[in-house]
């Protein structure tokens, strides 16, 4: 084991370092007082152990506290680097990475699920009419519904601006289309509130089923094509393989 590995263990587990130090001290005492009477050896070991514990305890406590703080900071940095701060969904790089990881884990002769590309309708008009604060409210409103619609194994992300995506694990076009339509209805049938205005929000969704051997880029491209069709169909609709489930 290298010196760097030992140092890492001691820094990560201060109690291990403490036990090691106590053990070394006791071995030194034994080696020095081995020829003395047993009573003297026991006395010296007891005194040395007590001194070591008293002297080392504040240091151990400090390192344990620092280790917990570093672990919490590490978790926070991971969260910040993978999460869209406005919505709490995965950010674009992390979402795409997770989709690719999911597809790589599936045998090449099996489908992994379906991709849903989601876009807020008339988002620029919302920003222009009500301001960016209302636009941000709209983004959070849509994200909340996406998160509520997702199942435990689904992936949800904000790809940027008013664009979102879901990867519906294990679903085909039919099942994914139903989930997308339910999501569209929930968003469209409710009124989103903000401090400034009350307005209706809708989304267009393009769905594409992953086919065996297909890459993430390929299935996303098909979903984007279907999203374009949904926009052309008047928005507030879901399109699966050029077939509109609900036209506006």
C-alpha positions, 0 to 999 in steps of 0.5 A: 500500500502506498504512502498516499493510500495510507494518508487518504485512509487516515484523512477519511477515517480519523478514528483509524488513525487514532487507533493506529497511533495508540497502537504504535505508542503501546508497541514502543512502550512494550519494546522499551519496558519489556525487561522490566517487571510486569507491574511497571510495564502495565503502569507505563502502558496505562499512563502512555495510553491515557496521555495519548487519548487526552492529547489526541482527542481534540485532533481527532474531533477536529479531523472528524468535523472537517471530514464531515464538512468536506463530505457535505461540500462534495455532495453540494458540488456534485448537486450544483454541477449536475442540477439546473438551479432554477428547476431542480431537474438535471441540467443538459450535460448531466441529463444527456450523460445519464441517457447515454449511460442508460442506453449503454446498460441495455443489451444492443438487441433491446429497446430502453424506453422512449424520449419525450422532448417538451417545449413551452408554447409562446414562451417569448410572448410570455417573457415580452408581455409579463417580464422575465420574472413571470417567464421564470415562474412558467419554467418552474411551473412546467418543471414541477409537472414534469417532476410529478409525472416522472416515475422512479426510473425516469430521467428528467432534465431541462435542456435550456431555456424553455426546453425540457426532456424526459426519458421514460424507461421501458416505455414504447411509443404507445405508453410514452404517448399516454404519459406525455398527453397526461402531462400536456393536459395537466399543464394546460388545464391548470392556471399558473399563478405568479406575483405579477399575472395569472396566465395559461401555459401549454406545452408541445411534446415530441415522443420517439421510442428508442430502438435496439442499437440506436444511439442517444443522439438518434432517438433525440433527433427523432423526438425533436422532429416530432416536436417540430410537428407538434409545433406545426400542428398548432402547439399544445399537442403531442406527436408520436411518429408524425401522429398527433395524439391531440391537436390544439 
